[in-house]
């Protein structure tokens, strides 16, 4: 058991002393998850609103497809993106393999269905009287859309948070598409996997603590926003 | 020119017809009541008059012009739904919403304050409260204040007092009438509170199964109906009396007979009922004066069914000594019964 307690102590030392290798992995994780979340939210929120609010031919089929994509395993997404961006793949010329951008593409495929499906559910659960109320108070179509989105902000926040949680903690995509290259594409999760396999628990614990701290910060911010 | 003119209006939800109205007019500045059982189409009619929804067929002309949802003209119309929705914001922001989107920021605070005061909510105490810190009656009054802040030309109220406490109901009633008094607002009120409607409305329309049955509180008698010996049908009331009706409804199990209050007579003795009419014995439970006329409106319970009777001045002398609680006799002509 000693190695666990020593590992945790060492983890605090690494974090407090500003160990560059540890913080390089943290920086890679923050950078890549920000890219994938920005794209996922930009596309997923409007798509979820359309899916939840409007009726169109084939809506049920689209919904089933999006819901199915919620269960996509990260290693499969990793395989898919790898196949497309490797030198033999159709996007091989773009040089995305073993880059943070490549990982971000994979993580977007992971997060987009989550944001879309959960936003659609939040919009579907919206009170039917909201539309009646807004129109009868004089809202035009654009105002109706904006206010409706604001009214379901808690559901949208929850969608973003869930997607962020999955993006931050996935290993498969980062490992396969990023290649776990030190100082470049090594993220928090791939570093933990590597250090653990080497029997180096200290850095693993340190990075795990960072992940928990990030999750805590995000959740505290969200609960603050919820009260708004 | 009437403020509203509706022609051949019909609406359905999922291909199920919910409203079918040939013609309807509502004069400007009037108070119109809508009465009818649940599911009769009152809320649908109000949503169409509020231009929140578009009728499947037919046309509604507002102020002489055909109007549709989102037309700038229909911004003068506002609807208070039965279960109002409050935005997840403060009371002030809820009441101010309609004014803010109209760009009226100059006198925003005074208009919001005025509207809150109209519905009996102290602005200093309530303006900063969150939407989820209100009781049911307070929430309903905030929703009404949000409409009153607009000083609307038309205010449509859908069962505004059906699920609130007595004090809120009183305040909602007073605020609605104040709107009419101050800004000449046209009011259309759907309510089960017949006494209130009778007291304040210039005209009351009865809706049933999506059809306008006419003005006043008609009596509805629900099936099942059994064949009577004379070729018509009859319903045996719980006290054993028989209500007769001519004709054969399509489905005697579910058919609803409609009795016009103007075609019922009220007598203090059985012998006073015209021999041409069928009669029912009942108890007078209510009698009052019809608004803007010299007629009386009475409610009589016979065999657990409430009958509305409209009494003209010519029939009043024989009823002078009749007070609520007295046994009375209803006269009716089975051939005048209509079916729905």
Interface residues (C-beta under 8 A of the other chain):
Chain A: X127 X129 X130 X131 X132 X133 X135 X136 X137 X138 X139 X140 X141 X143 X147 X151 X153
Chain B: X47 X50 X51 X52 X69 X70 X75 X77 X78 X79 X80 X81 X83 X84 X85 X87 X88 X97 X98 X101 X102 X143 X146 X147 X150 X156
